[in-house]
Amino acid sequence: MANDKRPTIHFSDEQAQLLEVATSFAQDKFPLNKARARVAAKEDFDAAVWKEMASLGWLGVAIPEEFGGSGLSLAEVVTIVEPLGRALAGTPLVSTTLVAQALLKAGTRAQQAEWLPKICEGAVGALALIEPHGDWNLGHLTAKAERPGDLLVLSGTKTFVTDAASADLAIVSVAMDGAPALVLLDRQLLGAAKVEREIVIDETRRSYRVNLDGVTVPSDNLLDPSRTPDTLKNLDEAACLLLAAEMCGGASGVLVTIVEYLKTRKQFDRLIGSYQALKHPTVDALMAIDGARSHLYYAAGIFGDAVENEIAVRMAKALACDALAFASDRAIQFHGGFGFTYDCDAQLFRRRGIWCEAQHGDAAWQRKRLASLIL
């Protein structure tokens, strides 16, 4: 009998435990009224909650034990990000995790020894890969670095740098000597850049534009140039995976909003949940979420497999984009005239979905990439 090579979802005991703890934590620390409060808050994120997340060991889940982490993988991080996305939590977990991955892939031994233990203890990381031209190809760089002697002089602008004003370190992509390069900026060097708050669709998080013109850094802050191309590819795929987890969580969260409304709102003396015109789209939303989650956890389980990794990750992000867009759009419509107002919680989920779609490629772009990978 031929071997059965059908895709299998691997879900470990560690993932199950983390998912249970993270779900309880998100419900306790991030009720929806807190998401609304984040919009008006002055600070980038809740520092006290971030400290609790660090104490739970979540910042070091995918960092080797030698640097103070748990030595697990991004598959375990996914099980934390998903319930946080369900609660619309605004934390630097995704960007900090990606900064740690950049250091693990291309950082020097000295950079890893200095920063990875700090990340495990609660240091905030910011990732500056996107530029004003909006190209999702991370190799398309207009920001530059020139090397006069032992210094690097940076120029250019990066956009959508979340939590940049509060970050302890940032990883910045630039063009240097005709090739991509990654540069580490600590809090002091970030302070030398011009950091401006951006107004974005999802104000439960803070996004910044960072002007690098004239910022000078030691050449020791350069990550290994020979490993930069592979690191950028890995960061793109890791970001897609974690964004898919956040969107799957968001889709589940908005489905709860839909069901609660269908069970309480009456029209013509009947609960509106009794009407098939609302039942059927709600079931469609549930099926879309289940499909997206299946792809998410399959992609998480094989992340790092050079053969299938990119295909699985891009499928997961495309389906997560669709699932959250559909569910949040139905939620807005089901709420009628109220649904189109700021007071309805459904719009918070739609905003989160638009933000996540815009990072590292929307569903259409992911499918275009998939076509080149599969066909």
N, C-alpha and C positions, 0 to 999 in steps of 0.2 A: 504494500500500500504506500502511495506517495506521502511524503511528509506534508502535514497541514501547515501552510505558511500564512494563514490568514492573520491580519493585524490583531494583536492582543493588547488590551489595556493593562498595564502593570500598576497596581496601587498597593503600596507597602503599608506595613503597620505604622511606620513613622508618619506617613502621609495621613493616615486615618486619625491618628492622635492629634497631629497638628491641625487638621481640618476641624476637629471637634473643639479644641481649645480656641482656635482663631474665631470660630463661629460664635462661641459664647462671649469672647472678648469684644468682638465687633458689636454684638447686640447690646452689651453693657456700656461700652465707651462711645459708640457712634449712633445714637438714635437719630432719626431724620431731622429733628429740630436742631440737632447739633450741626448737621450739614448746612442748614440755613444760617446758623450763627457764624459758620466759617466764612461765608460770603462777606460779612461786615467786619470780621475780625481784623485787627491790625497786624498781628503776627502771621508768619507763613504757615505755621502748624502749631498744634498743641504740644508744647515741650514736655509737659508732665506725662502725657500719654506716650509720647515718643520714648521717654525714659523707661516707662513700663515695658514697651516693646523690646527695648534693648535688654532689660533684665530677664525677659523671657527667652532670650537667646536668638530672637528672630533675625537680627541683623547679621548674624554669623552663621546662619543655617548652611549656606553654600560656600563657606570659607573653611579651609583645612584646619584641623585641630592644632597644628603647630603654630597657627596665628591666633588662636583663641576661639575658633569657630567650632561648628559641629561636624564638619567634614561630610555633609550631605550634598544635595544637588539642587538645581533649579526646580526639579519636580516637587520637592518639599516646599520650596518658596511659593509655588503655584497654589498649594493648599492653604497658604496664609493670605495671599493676595485676593483670591476669589471671595471669601467672606467679607474682607475689607471693602471690596468693590460693591458687594451687595448692600453694604451700609453707607456707601458713598463717602467712605473715609478719605480725608485729605492728609496723607502722610508722605514723607520722602522715601518710603520703603523701596519702591521700584527703582528710582534713580540711584539710591545708595547701593542697592544690590548690583545694579549694572556697573557702577563705578568699581565695586569690588571685583567684578568679573573682568573688567578692563585691566586692573592691576594684576590679577592672576594670569591673564593671557599674555600681557606685554610688559608688565612692570619689571623693573630691575629688582634684584634681591633686596637691595637697600630700601627701595620704595615700598615693597611688600612688607618688609619687617617694620617699617615706620607706620604705615597707614592701615593695614588690615586689622591689627589689634585695636586700633582706635575706632575703626568702623564697628567692630564687634561690641565695643563699649558704648557706642551711641553717636559717633561722629556722623555728620550729615554729608552725603555726597551729591553733587550735581553733575549732570552730563550735558555738555555743550557740543552737540553734533549737527544741529539744524541751522540753516542760514536763511536770510531773507528771500532768496530765490525760490525756496519751497521745494526744491528737488529732493525726492526721497532716496535718491542715490547718494549714500554717505561719502562716496569718493569724489563728488562734485564739490570742490572746496574753493572758495574765494578768500577766506581768511588765510593769512600767511604767517610764516615764521622765518626770519632771517637770522643767520648765525655769525655775528661779528665776534670772533674770539670765543670766549667761554660763556657767552650770553646768548639768549634767544630773544629777539625783538618781535613782538606779535603785532598784527594788524588785522582789521576786519571786524565783522559783527556776527554774533550768534543769537538765535532767537529760540523761544520756547524752552528756556533753561529754568526748570522748576526749582524753586526754593534757593535760587542763587544768592539772595541777600542773606540767607542764614547758613549757607553751606560752609563746612569746615575745609572741604577740598572739592575741586572740580576737575574733570577730565575734558580737555578741549581738543577738537580736531582742527588741524591746520594743514596747509600745503607747504612743504619745505623741500627744496632741491628737486622739485618736479614730482614729488610723491607725497602721499598722505602721511601725517605724523600726529601723534597724540602727546599732549603736554599736560603736566600736572600743575594745578594752581592751588596753593593753600589759601587760607582765609586772608592773609595779608596781601598776597598777590591779587586775589579777587577784589580786594578793596582798592587796588590801584586801577582797576578797570571801571568803566562807566556802566553802572547797572541800573536799568530803568524798568519799572513795573509795566507789564503789558496787560491790556484789557482783553481777556479771552472769554470764550463761550462758557467755560466751566470755572466759575470763580470760587469753587470750594477748594481750589489749590492756587498757588501763586506761581505765575510765569514771568520771566524776565528776559529783557533784551540786554546782551552784554557786549559793549564796545571794547575791543581789545587794543585799539590804536595806542601805540606807545608803551604798552605793558612789557616790561623787561624781566625775564626769568633766568635763573641759572640753567646751564645746559644739562645739569644733573636731573632736571625735572622732565627731561624728554624720555618717554617710554621707548622701548626697543623698536627702532624703525623697521627692522626686518620682519617683525611680527605684527606690524600695524595693519596691513591689508586683511589678514586673517582675523585679527581682533575686531575690526570694524564689521566684518561679515558676521562674526559671532555675536557682537552687540546688537546688530540689527535683528537677528533671529531671536535672541534672548528677549529683546524689548517686545517683539511681536508676541512671543509666548506669554509674557507677563501682562501685556495689554489685553490679550485674549482672555486671560484669567479674570482681569478686572471687569471686562465687559460681560463675561458669563455671569459673574456675580451681580453686576448691575441689572442684567436681564431678569435674574431670579428675584431681585429686590423689587423691580417695577411690577413683576407678575403678582407679588403679594399685594401691592397697591391696587392693582386691577381687581383682584378677587375680593378684597375687603370692600371696595366700592360697590361691586356687583351684589354683594350680600347685604348691603345696608341701604342703597338708594332705591326708592320706590317711584314708579311712574304709572299712572292709572291704577293705583292701588295694588300694583304688583312689583315685586323686586325685579330690577332690570336684569339680574342674572338669570332669570327664567326665560329670557328671550333668546331664541336660537341665533339671531343676528349678532349677539354678543358672546354667546357660548362658544360658537365655532371659531372665531378669531382668537379667543382666549386659549382654546386647545391648540390651535396652530402655533401660538406663541410658546406654549409649553413644549411642544414637539421640537420647535426650533432651538429652544434652550437645551433640551436633552441631546440633540444632535451636536450642537456646538460644544457642550461639555464633554461628550465622548471624544471628539477630535482633540479638545484641549488636553485631556488626560492621556490620550495616546501620544500626542506630541511631547508632553512632559516626560512620559516614560522612556522615550527613545532619544531625548535631547542629547546631542553629542554624537549621534550616529551620522557619519559624514554622508552616507548614501541617502537616507530617508529624511533626515532632520529638517532640511529646508522645506521640502514638500509638505510634511506634516504640520509644521509651524504656520506656513502661509495658509493652508487649508483652515487651520484652527482660527486664525485671526479673521479671515474672510467670513466664516460662519458666525463668529462671535459678533462681528460688526452688524451682520444682517439680523441676528437674533435680538440684540439690544435695540437696534433701530426700529424693528417691527413692533416689539413689545411696548416700547416707550411711546411710539406713535399711536398705537391702539389705546394706550392708557390715556393719552391726551384727548383723543376723539371720544372715548367712552365717557369721560367726565363732561362732555358737552361744552357749553360756553365757559364754564368754570375751568375746564381743562386748558384753555388757551390763556389763562391768567398766570401771573407769577405766584399766586397763592397756592396753586395746585402743585403737589409734590412731583407729579409726573414729569414736569418740565426739568426738574433737577436731573433725572435719569437721562432724558434726551440730551441735555447739555453735556453730561459726562460721556455719552456715546459719541457725540460729535467730536469732542476733544480726543478721545482715544482713537477714533478712526483717522484723525488728521495726523497722528503720530506714526511714523514708519509705514505709511501706506494704507489707504482705505481698501474696502472689499474689492472694488474694480481693479485697483492696482495690484493687489495680491493675486487675483485671478490671471491677470496678464503675466505676472511673473511665473505663476504655476504653468501656464501654457508653454512657456519656454523651457520649463523643467521637465514636463511630462511628455509633450508631443515630440 
